[in-house]
Amino acid sequence: EGRPDVRRTLTERYHPIITTIRRMPKPVVAAVNGPAVGIGLSLALASDLIVAKESAYFLLAFVNIGLVPDGGSSLFVPTRVGMARATEMAMLGERIPAPQALEWGLVNRVFADDEFASASEQLLDRLATGPTRSYAGTKRQLNNWLYTRMDEQLELEADIQQEMAG
């Protein structure tokens, strides 16, 4: 009928990626070297750790085009920054510069642009040579505490997004 099937795109393309990231027994690091907007931000937020270039920014842009957060961002953003800031991000659709994202707890580390690649590599090397079983157990514990309703929330997002797109 010419209307996009947003729900299908989310459930078939993005939800499997997001749930795989969260359930993978190894740490997943998102290295953000530019804008993290919309579903790109959602994918970064699904990661265990987020590092960013100082010049990067983060934006829940959905409201700016008459849509709602999806890709797990309605779950991951409030978990990271709290309800007040999550509501601000979702309803105002403003850019959050990397230093502010760090201050808010949206990201774990911000590196100077010229040090980003080497600092990110150091972190990845540390994780790669660390206690992988411990990482897996820790991730299971945190997922159990924070994301037990992840699948349900992803479905709710997809349903509401389809309503908005229709």
Helices and strands as residue ranges (DSSP letters): H 6-9, I 10-14, H 15-23, E 29-32, E 35-37, H 39-46, E 49-53, E 57-59, G 62-65, H 73-81, H 83-92, E 96-97, H 98-104, E 109-111, G 113-115, H 116-128, H 132-146, H 150-165
